[in-house]
Amino acid sequence: MSGHDSGNARRGRASFGAFVRKPVERDTVASAGVAAEQGSLEAAQTWPDDAVEVGAVVDAYGLKGWVKVATHADAGRGGDALLKARRWWLERGEERLSAHILQSKTHGDTVVAHTAGVSDRDAALALRGFRVFVRREDFPALAADEFYWVDLIGLEVVNEQSVALGTVSGMIDNGVHSIMRVEYPAVGKDGRPTTDERLIPFVGVYVKTVDQAARRIVVDWEADY
């Protein structure tokens, strides 16, 4: 998982990451097969409700229409959503495209992919600056002890004494583990209502349960920490 957390992306769409195991470098190649080769890069007439931003096209890769994507999570972990999804949704300004992915693989700390309808380097370069989205339902399943950041944002946080600590507003990766940004109502020095923030490490010693169905996280953390 990279340190790039754009969970405050435009229109409230959050990017994602996975927690617990460290990134695993893999030479993963995914192919959509002959059927997908019938597809093309086309204007998106509709936009999925569960679209999650996972990266951005930063360059062309090679001469045959491949693009290079800087991912918001390491290519070996959360970035696997890019490898699994057979359709990407692209957005740059007001322009939106739907792309069939013919082939994708990890390349260092990026993902490179060949998109139907993009056959040469010039066409690939024309896609620079597009933000890349995939549907949440296309994310790979995680182990029981792993969570995508996008699924944690908005959850209520309480301690083991049932004291409300706030709501997860974002996540931070400090290079060792994830940290929850928990916002809660407070009173400013001028006596006016404001919002404050506490940072809680997302590690087992502090995080006791994550109940996504109940939208609640229970932590071993005091309100005055």
Secondary structure as UniProt FT lines:
FT   TURN            7..8
FT   HELIX           10..12
FT   STRAND          29..31
FT   HELIX           35..38
FT   STRAND          42..43
FT   TURN            49..50
FT   STRAND          51..61
FT   TURN            62..65
FT   STRAND          66..71
FT   TURN            75..79
FT   HELIX           80..84
FT   STRAND          87..92
FT   TURN            93..94
FT   STRAND          95..107
FT   TURN            108..109
FT   STRAND          110..115
FT   TURN            116..117
FT   HELIX           121..125
FT   TURN            126..129
FT   STRAND          131..135
FT   HELIX           136..138
FT   TURN            144..145
FT   HELIX           149..152
FT   TURN            153..154
FT   STRAND          156..159
FT   TURN            160..161
FT   STRAND          164..173
FT   STRAND          178..187
FT   TURN            189..190
FT   STRAND          193..201
FT   TURN            204..206
FT   STRAND          207..211
FT   TURN            212..215
FT   STRAND          216..219
FT   TURN            223..224
//
